[in-house]
């Protein structure tokens, strides 16, 4: 794109043409204007904020942040007609309300003292936002709508129809028709909602809607459809217990949500599972029956082989109705002080003391075998992890054995709360492990049984680490306006014949006037050099012939426009007695700075990326000593640590620092810093706003000559006026994406 430079005159012409065009357009097209922001205090220290407009408003895009606490609403196509951008509230959790107008929208920012829940409701002449004081009634929280700006290039694939129907079974069916069958669909459950993303699809305005389908009496309560960047997002809000199924056929996508009808038996089964029993139900009624016979009845019912110890004796009376068989067995064993050990399809039943004694003897036997068994040496290759890290895990897992705590994998599971001893639970007393860094392998020497256990553990630990791509967009928008108005007034004249009215060729001597002594000297030198005419010394910083030097200042190095003329003439030979110069300069600028650092890192690994400049500043030494040189870094730095959750969401520990070198002269350096440090939970590929800073500064100044500057109208000739206005908004967007490894079929 070529940069086109035009002169000031051409720029003014273009500006007037644009203003005329906008005026003609506004006379024919109706645009909504923000006319007022009204707030009121409700009971319970709640606050209601009314956005008043002169026409109907479309549903706004919204988001909220915790640090700083604020709620933001984007009203597209609305222009602000407010006299003041900020409205102070200072009630409940609301601090203030700020309206910021951009080229295509007006953003309403509600600044909060702390995070709060809120509700959004459409009214006749705008929208009403209620900010609640308490955190109760979580169901009433309005979740921020995931919103992204429509793309500049509209995809060719578009939605042609969205329909919702009720099936005969009482379920809900969502049907989405598209004009093409070349689209991808991503369906997932999130926070109790069903989210459907149609990738690379455009949603016409007439289908951007929120459907309340509660009256259909289905498991679906609400269906929201909206454009999310290049994709179409459909959010289905279900209710009750449900199951869903989705499929695509040609250019039609169908989502079926059926209810799950629970019977009394299903409820009883859930209660049994909560107690740890899942067997088939039975009813038994025994009166003084031998325990062995009672166990035989359960064995015949289940088809499981029971082995009963000779020590199991005695009678039992029991009456159980419609209970799981494993619960009935547990009741019988507890009543008679018995225990069970199951292996495969065989259950061994014996007194608890006998079972404990048997297991102790078995452990002693295994320990004896391990003590005298031959050692085996094997090389275990590590693929993805570092061999030294795996070796540290093997060596560090040590436990104190209590009772019949088994060794091996079961000991590993409890190692987090274990107490270290001299006994290693993953290797036998004679086992050893050595790391070969060159081949990234472990050389293990131990009994065969331990090596088999190590292979299973290493297979679970040695897995490829998932990776996360973090994309960040730091958007800083600036809007500034400056205006300088001033005047310079000079009094100076030289004449050799000062004639008075009525005199004929009278000569009363030379007449010299000036606004200052320096100007007088300039005039005297001019007279000595026989330089005819008027001399006006306009050099800045030197008063010269100026009586009032309050001209406009430069803005960003640009010299103001000026126009000089005579205020008073006394006729021939008495010209240029009083001279005036008016100067003015106005600057209006808008800018947007977008920084987009991105980086790829492994799961739970801190990653850092930075870009900037180094400034070296000389610091004077104390007591006349030699100075030193210090380095100051002005960087854009992103530090992030991702953690992938089991449901493929991402927890991010984020720290973003953006430094800006404002000035660096000699030993004085000014550095502006904007920093945010937070933790955020996001879906895979979801864009979240993790922070924002809005600043507005206004300055109006006036310099004048006492008394003369207070004269109406004429006092403007003895004044210098300055007006500066600057608005800055900083938003930080974050998009984490899980990188899925591709299958290699070659």
C-alpha positions in Angstrom: 0.0 0.0 0.0 1.5 3.4 -1.0 1.5 6.3 1.3 -0.2 9.3 -0.2 0.9 12.8 1.0 -1.2 15.8 0.3 -0.8 19.4 1.1 -2.6 21.2 3.9 -4.9 23.0 1.4 -5.8 19.7 -0.3 -6.3 18.0 3.1 -8.7 20.8 4.1 -10.6 20.4 0.9 -10.9 16.7 1.3 -12.1 17.2 4.9 -14.8 19.6 3.9 -16.0 17.2 1.1 -16.1 14.3 3.6 -18.1 16.5 6.1 -20.6 17.5 3.4 -21.0 13.8 2.3 -21.5 12.7 5.9 -24.1 15.5 6.4 -26.0 14.4 3.2 -25.9 10.8 4.4 -27.0 11.5 7.9 -30.0 13.4 6.5 -31.3 10.2 4.7 -30.0 7.4 6.9 -31.1 6.9 10.5 -28.4 6.0 13.0 -28.9 5.3 16.7 -27.5 8.0 19.0 -26.6 7.6 22.6 -28.4 10.4 24.3 -28.1 9.7 28.0 -26.8 7.3 30.7 -29.1 7.2 33.8 -28.5 5.2 36.9 -30.6 4.4 40.0 -30.0 2.6 43.3 -32.1 -0.4 43.9 -32.8 -2.4 47.1 -30.0 -4.6 48.4 -27.4 -2.0 47.2 -28.0 -3.1 43.6 -27.5 -0.6 40.8 -29.5 -0.2 37.6 -27.9 1.6 34.6 -30.1 2.6 31.7 -28.5 3.2 28.2 -30.9 5.7 26.6 -30.9 6.0 22.7 -33.1 7.8 20.2 -33.6 4.6 18.2 -33.7 0.8 18.6 -30.4 -0.9 19.4 -29.1 -4.3 18.3 -28.0 -6.8 21.0 -24.5 -5.7 22.1 -21.4 -7.9 22.3 -20.2 -8.1 25.9 -17.2 -9.3 28.0 -16.1 -8.8 31.5 -12.7 -8.8 33.2 -11.7 -9.4 36.8 -8.4 -7.4 36.9 -9.4 -4.6 36.6 -13.0 -5.4 37.4 -15.2 -4.1 34.6 -18.1 -4.9 32.3 -17.8 -3.9 28.6 -20.7 -3.6 26.1 -20.2 -3.0 22.4 -23.1 -1.3 20.6 -22.4 -1.4 16.9 -23.7 1.5 14.8 -24.4 3.7 17.8 -22.9 7.2 18.1 -22.4 9.1 21.4 -24.0 12.4 21.9 -23.1 12.8 25.5 -21.6 16.0 26.8 -19.3 14.1 29.1 -17.8 10.7 28.4 -17.7 9.6 32.1 -20.6 9.3 34.5 -19.7 8.9 38.2 -21.9 6.4 40.0 -20.1 5.3 43.2 -22.9 3.1 44.4 -22.9 -0.6 45.2 -20.1 -2.3 43.2 -20.2 0.3 40.4 -17.6 3.0 40.4 -18.3 4.8 37.1 -19.7 4.4 33.5 -17.6 5.5 30.5 -18.8 5.8 26.9 -16.0 5.5 24.3 -16.9 6.1 20.6 -15.0 4.5 17.7 -15.5 4.5 14.0 -18.0 1.6 14.0 -19.3 1.3 17.6 -19.7 2.9 21.0 -18.3 0.9 23.9 -19.9 1.3 27.3 -17.4 0.4 30.1 -18.8 -0.1 33.6 -15.9 0.2 36.1 -16.4 -1.8 39.2 -14.9 -1.9 42.6 -14.8 -5.7 42.4 -16.2 -8.4 40.1 -20.0 -8.6 40.1 -22.7 -10.5 38.5 -25.1 -8.6 36.2 -28.2 -8.9 34.0 -28.9 -7.3 30.6 -32.4 -6.5 29.5 -33.7 -4.7 26.4 -36.0 -1.7 27.0 -38.1 0.5 24.7 -35.4 3.1 24.2 -32.2 1.2 24.8 -30.9 -1.4 27.3 -31.0 -1.8 31.1 -28.0 -3.3 33.0 -28.5 -4.4 36.6 -25.3 -4.9 38.6 -25.9 -7.0 41.7 -24.2 -6.5 45.1 -24.3 -10.1 46.3 -22.9 -13.2 44.7 -26.0 -15.4 45.4 -28.2 -16.9 42.7 -25.5 -18.1 40.4 -28.0 -19.1 37.8 -28.9 -15.5 37.3 -25.4 -14.5 36.1 -25.3 -13.4 32.6 -22.4 -15.2 31.0 -20.4 -12.9 28.6 -21.2 -13.8 25.1 -18.0 -14.9 23.2 -17.7 -12.2 20.6 -15.3 -11.5 17.8 -15.6 -9.0 15.1 -17.0 -10.1 11.7 -14.2 -10.8 9.2 -13.5 -8.3 6.5 -13.7 -11.1 3.9 -17.0 -12.9 4.2 -16.8 -16.7 3.7 -18.8 -18.1 0.7 -20.3 -20.9 2.8 -23.3 -19.4 4.6 -26.2 -20.5 6.8 -29.5 -20.5 4.8 -31.9 -21.7 7.6 -32.0 -22.4 11.3 -34.9 -24.5 12.6 -35.9 -26.2 15.9 -38.5 -29.0 16.2 -39.8 -31.3 18.8 -39.5 -35.1 18.2 -42.2 -37.6 19.1 -40.1 -38.9 21.9 -40.1 -35.5 23.6 -36.6 -34.5 22.5 -35.4 -31.4 20.6 -34.0 -31.3 17.1 -31.9 -28.4 15.9 -31.5 -28.3 12.1 -29.0 -26.0 10.3 -29.1 -25.7 6.5 -26.1 -24.4 4.6 -25.6 -23.5 0.9 -22.6 -25.8 0.7 -21.5 -29.1 2.1 -17.8 -28.2 2.4 -17.7 -27.2 6.1 -16.4 -28.6 9.3 -18.3 -28.9 12.6 -16.9 -28.9 16.2 -19.5 -30.1 18.8 -18.6 -30.2 22.5 -20.1 -29.7 26.0 -18.9 -26.9 28.1 -20.1 -25.6 31.5 -23.4 -27.4 31.1 -24.0 -26.1 27.5 -23.7 -27.7 24.1 -21.4 -25.6 21.9 -21.5 -26.1 18.1 -18.9 -24.3 15.9 -19.4 -24.3 12.1 -15.9 -23.6 10.9 -15.4 -21.1 8.0 -19.1 -20.3 7.7 -20.9 -16.9 7.5 -24.2 -16.2 9.4 -26.5 -13.7 7.8 -27.9 -11.0 10.1 -31.4 -12.4 10.1 -30.2 -15.6 11.7 -28.3 -13.9 14.5 -30.9 -14.5 17.2 -31.7 -16.0 20.6 -34.5 -18.6 20.5 -36.4 -19.3 23.7 -37.8 -22.9 23.1 -39.0 -23.6 26.6 -42.6 -23.9 25.4 -41.6 -26.9 23.3 -41.3 -29.0 26.5 -37.9 -30.6 25.4 -34.6 -30.8 27.3 -33.6 -27.6 25.5 -34.2 -24.2 27.1 -32.5 -21.8 24.8 -30.6 -21.7 21.4 -28.2 -18.7 20.7 -26.8 -18.2 17.2 -24.1 -15.6 16.4 -21.0 -14.9 14.3 -17.7 -15.5 16.0 -14.9 -14.3 13.7 -14.8 -16.6 10.7 -17.0 -19.2 12.4 -20.7 -19.5 13.4 -21.2 -20.5 17.0 -24.5 -22.0 18.2 -24.9 -22.4 22.0 -27.7 -24.8 23.1 -28.7 -24.4 26.8 -30.2 -27.8 28.0 -32.1 -28.6 31.2 -32.5 -31.8 33.2 -30.8 -35.0 32.2 -30.2 -35.5 28.5 -28.2 -37.2 25.8 -27.3 -35.6 22.5 -26.3 -36.9 19.0 -25.1 -34.8 16.0 -24.5 -35.7 12.4 -24.0 -34.0 9.1 -25.6 -35.0 5.8 -24.7 -32.9 2.7 -25.4 -29.2 3.5 -27.5 -30.0 6.6 -26.3 -30.3 10.2 -28.6 -31.9 12.8 -28.3 -31.9 16.5 -30.7 -34.2 18.5 -31.1 -33.7 22.3 -33.2 -36.5 23.9 -34.3 -36.7 27.5 -33.1 -39.4 29.8 -36.1 -40.8 31.7 -35.1 -42.3 35.0 -37.1 -45.2 36.5 -37.3 -46.1 40.2 -35.0 -48.9 39.5 -32.4 -46.6 38.0 -32.6 -44.4 41.1 -32.0 -47.5 43.3 -29.1 -48.5 41.2 -27.5 -45.1 41.6 -27.9 -45.3 45.3 -26.3 -48.7 45.4 -23.3 -47.5 43.3 -22.9 -44.6 45.7 -22.5 -47.3 48.5 -20.1 -49.4 46.4 -22.4 -52.2 45.4 -23.4 -53.1 41.8 -24.5 -56.7 41.9 -27.8 -58.1 40.8 -30.6 -57.8 43.3 -32.0 -60.7 45.3 -34.2 -61.4 48.4 -33.2 -63.9 51.0 -34.8 -65.1 54.3 -32.7 -67.4 56.4 -33.7 -68.7 59.9 -30.9 -70.4 61.9 -29.2 -71.6 58.7 -25.6 -72.7 58.5 -23.3 -70.0 57.2 -21.8 -72.3 54.7 -25.3 -73.0 53.3 -26.1 -69.3 53.1 -22.8 -68.7 51.1 -23.7 -71.7 48.9 -27.1 -70.0 48.0 -25.3 -66.8 47.0 -22.8 -68.8 45.0 -25.6 -70.6 43.1 -27.3 -67.2 42.4 -24.2 -65.5 41.1 -22.4 -68.4 39.4 -19.1 -67.4 41.1 -16.9 -70.1 42.7 -16.7 -69.8 46.5 -13.9 -71.4 48.5 -14.7 -71.5 52.2 -12.2 -72.1 55.0 -12.7 -74.9 57.5 -12.7 -72.3 60.2 -16.0 -70.8 58.9 -18.7 -72.2 61.3 -21.9 -71.2 63.0 -25.5 -70.4 62.1 -27.1 -67.1 60.9 -30.6 -65.6 60.7 -31.0 -62.9 58.1 -33.9 -61.4 56.1 -33.0 -59.2 53.1 -35.3 -58.0 50.4 -34.3 -56.6 47.0 -30.7 -55.9 47.7 -27.6 -56.4 45.6 -26.0 -59.8 46.1 -22.6 -58.3 46.9 -24.3 -56.2 49.7 -25.9 -59.4 51.1 -22.5 -61.1 51.1 -20.9 -58.2 52.8 -23.6 -58.3 55.6 -23.1 -62.0 56.2 -19.3 -61.7 56.3 -19.4 -58.7 58.7 -21.9 -60.5 61.0 -19.6 -63.5 61.4 -16.2 -61.7 61.4 -15.2 -63.1 58.0 -13.2 -61.6 55.1 -12.9 -62.3 51.4 -10.2 -62.2 48.7 -11.3 -62.3 45.1 -9.1 -63.5 42.3 -10.7 -63.9 38.9 -13.9 -66.0 39.2 -13.0 -67.3 42.7 -13.8 -65.8 46.1 -11.9 -67.1 49.1 -13.8 -66.7 52.4 -12.1 -67.1 55.8 -11.8 -65.4 59.1 -10.0 -62.0 59.0 -7.1 -63.3 61.2 -6.5 -66.3 58.9 -6.4 -64.1 55.8 -4.0 -61.7 57.4 -1.7 -64.5 58.5 -1.7 -66.0 55.0 -0.8 -62.7 53.3 2.1 -62.1 55.8 3.5 -65.5 55.0 3.1 -64.8 51.3 5.0 -61.5 51.6 7.8 -63.2 53.5 8.0 -65.9 50.8 8.3 -63.3 48.0 10.9 -61.4 50.0 13.0 -64.6 50.3 12.7 -65.3 46.6 13.7 -61.7 45.8 16.7 -61.9 48.1 18.1 -65.1 46.5 16.7 -64.8 42.9 19.3 -64.2 40.1 19.7 -60.6 38.9 18.9 -59.7 35.4 20.4 -56.7 33.5 18.4 -54.9 30.8 18.6 -51.7 28.9 15.3 -49.7 28.9 15.2 -47.0 26.2 13.5 -43.7 26.9 11.8 -42.1 23.9 10.3 -38.8 24.9 11.5 -37.9 28.4 15.0 -37.5 29.7 16.5 -40.7 31.0 18.0 -38.9 34.0 14.5 -37.6 35.0 13.0 -41.1 34.8 15.9 -42.4 36.9 15.3 -39.7 39.5 11.6 -40.8 39.7 12.6 -44.5 40.2 15.1 -43.6 42.9 12.9 -41.1 44.7 9.8 -43.2 45.2 10.2 -44.5 48.8 7.5 -45.4 51.3 7.0 -46.7 54.8 5.1 -49.9 54.5 2.2 -50.2 57.0 0.2 -53.4 57.4 -0.3 -55.1 54.0 0.5 -52.2 51.7 1.6 -53.8 48.4 4.7 -52.8 46.6 5.0 -51.9 42.9 2.5 -49.6 41.2 0.2 -49.3 44.3 3.1 -47.9 46.2 3.8 -45.4 43.4 0.3 -44.1 43.6 0.7 -43.1 47.2 4.2 -41.8 47.0 3.1 -38.2 47.1 2.3 -38.5 50.8 4.9 -41.1 51.7 7.8 -40.8 54.1 11.3 -41.5 52.8 13.1 -44.5 54.1 16.2 -46.4 53.1 14.1 -49.0 51.2 13.3 -48.2 47.6 9.8 -49.4 46.6 10.5 -49.6 42.8 13.7 -51.5 43.0 14.6 -54.4 45.2 17.3 -54.1 47.9 19.8 -55.4 45.4 18.5 -53.4 42.4 20.3 -50.5 40.7 19.7 -48.1 37.9 22.3 -46.2 35.7 21.7 -43.5 33.2 23.3 -43.5 29.7 23.0 -39.9 28.5 24.4 -40.7 25.0 21.6 -43.1 24.1 19.0 -41.6 26.5 18.6 -45.1 28.1 18.5 -46.7 31.5 20.7 -49.6 32.5 18.7 -51.5 35.1 19.9 -54.5 37.1 17.3 -56.3 39.4 15.3 -59.4 39.7 13.1 -60.3 36.7 9.8 -59.4 38.5 11.0 -55.9 39.4 12.1 -55.2 35.8 8.7 -56.2 34.5 7.1 -53.8 36.9 9.5 -51.0 35.8 8.7 -51.6 32.2 5.0 -51.0 32.9 5.7 -47.9 34.9 8.1 -46.4 32.4 5.6 -47.0 29.6 3.1 -44.9 31.4 5.6 -42.1 32.2 7.4 -42.0 28.9 4.8 -40.3 26.7 5.0 -37.3 24.4 4.2 -34.0 26.1 1.3 -32.1 24.5 2.1 -28.7 23.2 0.2 -25.4 23.3 0.4 -22.5 20.9 -0.3 -19.2 22.6 -1.3 -16.2 20.4 -1.5 -12.8 22.0 -2.8 -9.5 20.6 -2.0 -6.3 22.5 -4.1 -3.5 21.0 -3.4 0.1 22.0 -5.6 2.8 20.5 -4.8 6.5 20.8 -7.0 9.5 20.0 -5.5 12.9 20.6 -6.4 16.5 19.8 -4.4 19.7 20.3 -5.2 23.4 19.5 -3.1 26.5 19.9 -4.4 30.1 19.5 -2.3 33.2 20.0 -1.6 36.8 19.0 1.5 39.0 18.8 1.1 42.8 18.9 3.9 45.2 17.9 4.3 49.0 18.3 7.1 50.5 16.3 7.6 53.3 13.7 10.3 55.7 12.5 9.5 59.0 10.8 11.7 62.1 10.2 8.9 64.6 9.8 6.3 64.3 12.5 3.7 66.7 11.2 0.7 67.6 13.4 -2.7 68.4 12.0 -2.9 72.0 10.6 0.9 72.4 10.3 2.7 73.2 7.1 6.0 71.5 6.6 6.7 71.8 10.3 9.5 69.6 11.7 9.5 68.9 15.3 12.3 66.4 15.2 12.7 62.7 14.8 9.9 60.4 16.2 10.8 56.9 17.3 8.4 54.4 18.9 8.7 50.7 19.8 7.1 48.0 22.0 10.3 47.3 23.9 13.8 48.7 24.5 15.2 46.0 22.2 12.9 47.0 19.5 13.9 50.7 20.0 17.5 49.8 19.5 16.6 47.9 16.3 14.8 51.0 15.0 17.7 53.3 15.9 20.1 51.1 14.0 17.8 51.0 11.1 17.6 54.8 11.1 21.4 55.1 11.3 21.8 52.8 8.3 19.3 54.9 6.3 17.1 51.8 5.9 13.7 53.1 4.8 10.4 51.7 6.0 9.2 49.6 8.8 11.3 47.0 10.7 9.4 44.3 12.6 11.7 41.9 14.6 9.6 38.6 14.7 12.4 36.3 16.0 11.0 34.0 18.8 12.7 34.3 22.1 13.7 37.9 21.5 11.0 40.5 22.2 12.3 42.8 19.5 9.6 45.3 18.6 6.8 43.2 20.1 4.7 44.7 22.9 2.7 41.4 23.3 4.4 38.1 22.4 1.7 35.4 23.0 1.8 33.6 19.7 0.7 29.9 19.2 3.3 27.3 20.1 4.5 24.5 17.8 2.8 21.1 17.9 5.0 18.0 17.2 7.5 20.3 15.6 5.0 21.9 13.2 5.0 25.7 13.0 1.6 27.3 13.4 0.0 29.2 10.6 0.1 33.0 11.0 -1.3 36.1 9.4 0.0 39.7 10.1 -1.7 43.0 9.3 -1.8 46.7 10.4 -4.4 47.8 12.9 -3.7 51.5 12.6 -2.5 53.9 9.8 -1.9 57.6 10.2 -1.7 58.5 6.6 1.3 59.2 4.3 4.5 58.9 6.3 2.8 57.6 9.4 2.2 53.9 8.4 2.6 50.7 10.4 2.1 52.3 13.8 0.4 49.3 15.3 0.9 45.8 13.8 -0.9 42.5 14.7 0.0 38.9 14.0 -2.6 36.1 14.6 -1.4 32.5 14.8 -3.2 29.2 15.2 -2.5 25.5 14.9 -4.7 22.5 15.4 -3.7 18.8 15.4 -6.0 15.8 15.4 -4.5 12.3 15.4 -5.7 8.7 15.8 -3.5 5.7 15.9 -3.6 2.0 16.7 -0.6 -0.1 17.7 -1.1 -3.9 17.5 1.5 -6.2 19.0 1.0 -9.9 18.4 3.6 -12.1 20.1 3.0 -15.8 19.9 5.0 -18.8 21.1 4.8 -22.6 21.3 5.6 -24.5 24.4 5.1 -27.9 26.1 2.4 -28.6 28.6 3.3 -27.2 32.1 6.5 -25.6 30.8 7.2 -21.9 31.2 7.9 -20.1 28.0 9.2 -16.6 27.4 9.4 -14.3 24.4 10.5 -10.7 24.3 11.4 -8.0 21.8 12.6 -4.5 22.6 15.7 -2.2 22.9 18.4 -1.5 25.3 19.3 2.0 26.5 22.6 2.8 28.3 22.5 5.7 30.7 25.4 7.3 32.5 24.9 7.6 36.2 27.1 10.3 37.9 29.4 9.0 40.7 29.0 10.3 44.3 31.6 12.6 45.9 33.1 13.5 42.6 33.9 9.9 41.7 33.7 8.4 38.2 30.2 7.7 36.9 28.9 4.3 35.8 26.9 3.1 32.8 23.6 1.3 33.5 21.5 -0.6 31.1 17.7 -0.1 30.9 15.6 -2.6 28.9 12.4 -1.5 27.1 10.8 -4.7 26.0 7.5 -6.3 25.1 7.7 -9.5 27.1 5.3 -12.5 27.3 5.8 -15.2 29.9 3.2 -18.0 30.0 2.9 -21.4 31.6 0.1 -23.6 30.2 -1.6 -26.6 31.8 -3.9 -28.8 29.8 -6.8 -30.2 31.8 -8.3 -33.7 31.2 -11.3 -32.1 29.3 -9.0 -30.4 26.9 -9.2 -26.9 28.4 -6.2 -24.8 29.2 -5.1 -23.1 32.4 -2.7 -20.3 31.7 -0.4 -18.5 34.1 0.3 -15.3 32.1 2.6 -12.3 32.7 2.7 -9.6 30.0 5.0 -6.6 30.3 5.0 -3.8 27.7 7.6 -1.1 28.2 7.7 2.1 26.1 10.8 4.4 26.0 9.2 7.8 26.3 12.5 9.8 26.4 16.2 9.3 26.9 18.4 12.3 27.1 21.8 12.3 28.8 21.4 10.9 32.3 17.6 11.2 32.3 15.5 8.3 31.0 11.7 8.0 31.1 10.2 4.6 30.7 6.4 3.8 30.6 5.4 0.3 31.7 2.1 -1.6 31.3 2.0 -4.9 33.0 -0.6 -7.7 33.7 -0.2 -10.9 35.7 -3.1 -13.3 36.0 -4.3 -16.9 35.6 -7.1 -17.7 33.2 -9.0 -20.8 32.1 -9.9 -21.0 28.4 -11.2 -23.5 25.9 -9.0 -24.8 23.2 -8.9 -22.1 20.5 -11.1 -19.6 22.5 -10.1 -16.0 22.5 -10.4 -14.3 25.9 -9.8 -10.7 27.1 -7.5 -10.9 30.0 -7.1 -7.1 30.7 -7.7 -3.6 29.6 -6.7 -0.1 30.6 -8.5 3.1 29.6 -7.0 6.5 30.1 -8.3 9.9 29.3 -6.5 13.2 29.9 -7.7 16.8 29.1 -5.8 20.1 29.6 -7.0 23.6 28.9 -4.6 26.5 29.4 -4.8 30.2 29.0 -2.0 32.9 29.2 -3.0 36.6 29.1 -1.9 40.1 29.8 -3.4 41.4 33.1 -6.4 43.7 32.7 -6.1 43.9 28.9 -6.8 40.2 28.5 -10.1 40.6 30.4 -11.6 43.1 28.0 -14.5 41.6 26.1 -13.7 40.6 22.5 -10.5 42.8 22.3 -9.0 40.8 25.2 -8.5 37.9 22.8 -5.6 40.0 21.3 -3.8 39.7 24.6 -4.3 36.0 25.2 -2.8 32.6 24.3 -5.1 29.6 24.6 -4.1 25.9 24.6 -6.3 22.8 24.5 -5.1 19.2 24.7 -7.1 16.1 24.8 -5.8 12.5 24.7 -7.5 9.1 25.1 -5.7 5.8 25.3 -7.2 2.3 25.5 -5.2 -0.9 25.9 -6.8 -4.3 25.4 -5.0 -7.7 25.7 -6.4 -10.7 23.9 -5.2 -14.3 24.5 -5.9 -17.4 22.3 -4.4 -20.8 23.4 -4.5 -23.7 21.0 -3.6 -27.3 21.7 -1.4 -28.7 19.0 -2.5 -32.2 18.1 0.3 -34.5 16.7 -0.4 -35.7 13.2 -0.5 -39.3 12.4 2.4 -40.6 10.3 1.1 -43.3 7.9 4.2 -43.4 5.7 
